[in-house]
């Protein structure tokens, strides 16, 4: 499977599994040495994939596996809010919006 060609959902799922396996095997210093641009691209792509799939689903898709700690989830949530200059009030507005599935 070439990374330069378009991918089906199944192929993306396979690539996600491979990436998760590689990340599980990485050591702490290896992860810390990951270039910021690469990490930013990874998180941006994951956010876009999640938003697209979640919008098309009949109900919200759980975004995290059970093994992700609360601390890790909150660190990511805070970083995402700060990246788009949002605050807890803005987040409260999103929590109160009705669910609209495709």
C-alpha positions as CSV (number, residue, x, y, z in Angstrom):
1,X,0.0,0.0,0.0
2,X,1.6,3.3,-1.1
3,X,1.2,6.3,1.1
4,X,0.9,8.6,-1.9
5,X,-2.3,7.0,-3.2
6,X,-5.9,7.6,-1.9
7,X,-6.9,5.2,0.9
8,X,-10.1,3.4,1.7
9,X,-11.5,3.4,5.3
10,X,-10.1,-0.1,5.7
11,X,-6.7,0.9,4.7
12,X,-6.8,3.9,7.0
13,X,-7.8,1.6,9.8
14,X,-4.9,-0.7,9.0
15,X,-2.4,2.3,9.0
16,X,-3.9,3.5,12.3
17,X,-3.2,0.1,13.8
18,X,0.3,0.1,12.6
19,X,0.9,3.6,14.0
20,X,-0.6,2.6,17.3
21,X,1.6,-0.5,17.5
22,X,4.7,1.6,16.7
23,X,3.8,4.2,19.3
24,X,3.3,1.4,21.9
25,X,6.8,0.1,21.2
26,X,8.5,3.5,21.3
27,X,10.5,4.5,24.3
28,X,9.8,7.8,26.2
29,X,12.8,9.5,24.8
30,X,11.9,8.5,21.3
31,X,8.4,10.0,21.6
32,X,9.8,13.2,23.2
33,X,12.2,13.5,20.2
34,X,9.3,13.4,17.7
35,X,9.4,16.6,15.7
36,X,6.7,19.1,16.6
37,X,5.6,19.4,12.9
38,X,5.1,15.6,12.7
39,X,3.1,15.5,16.0
40,X,1.0,18.5,14.9
41,X,0.2,16.8,11.6
42,X,-0.7,13.6,13.4
43,X,-3.1,15.3,15.8
44,X,-4.6,17.5,13.1
45,X,-5.3,14.6,10.9
46,X,-6.8,12.6,13.7
47,X,-9.0,15.5,14.7
48,X,-10.3,15.9,11.1
49,X,-10.9,12.1,10.7
50,X,-12.7,12.0,14.0
51,X,-14.9,15.0,13.3
52,X,-15.9,13.7,9.8
53,X,-16.7,10.2,11.1
54,X,-18.5,11.5,14.2
55,X,-20.7,13.9,12.1
56,X,-21.7,11.0,9.9
57,X,-22.5,8.6,12.7
58,X,-25.9,8.1,14.2
59,X,-24.5,8.8,17.7
60,X,-21.3,10.2,19.2
61,X,-18.2,7.9,18.7
62,X,-16.1,7.4,21.8
63,X,-12.8,9.1,20.8
64,X,-10.5,7.4,23.2
65,X,-9.6,3.8,24.1
66,X,-10.2,2.9,27.8
67,X,-6.4,2.8,28.5
68,X,-5.9,6.6,27.9
69,X,-5.6,8.3,31.3
70,X,-7.8,11.1,32.4
71,X,-4.7,13.3,32.7
72,X,-3.7,12.5,29.1
73,X,-7.2,13.3,27.9
74,X,-7.3,16.6,29.7
75,X,-3.9,17.6,28.5
76,X,-5.0,17.0,24.9
77,X,-8.4,18.8,25.5
78,X,-6.7,21.9,26.9
79,X,-4.1,22.0,24.1
80,X,-6.9,21.7,21.5
81,X,-8.9,24.6,23.2
82,X,-5.8,26.8,23.4
83,X,-4.8,26.0,19.8
84,X,-8.1,27.6,18.6
85,X,-8.2,30.3,21.3
86,X,-11.3,28.8,23.0
87,X,-12.1,28.9,26.7
88,X,-14.3,26.8,29.0
89,X,-17.4,29.0,28.2
90,X,-17.0,28.3,24.5
91,X,-16.7,24.6,25.3
92,X,-19.9,24.8,27.4
93,X,-21.8,26.2,24.3
94,X,-20.6,23.1,22.3
95,X,-21.7,20.8,25.0
96,X,-25.3,22.3,24.9
97,X,-25.7,22.0,21.2
98,X,-28.1,19.4,19.9
99,X,-26.7,16.3,18.3
100,X,-27.2,16.4,14.5
101,X,-26.3,13.2,12.6
102,X,-26.0,12.9,8.9
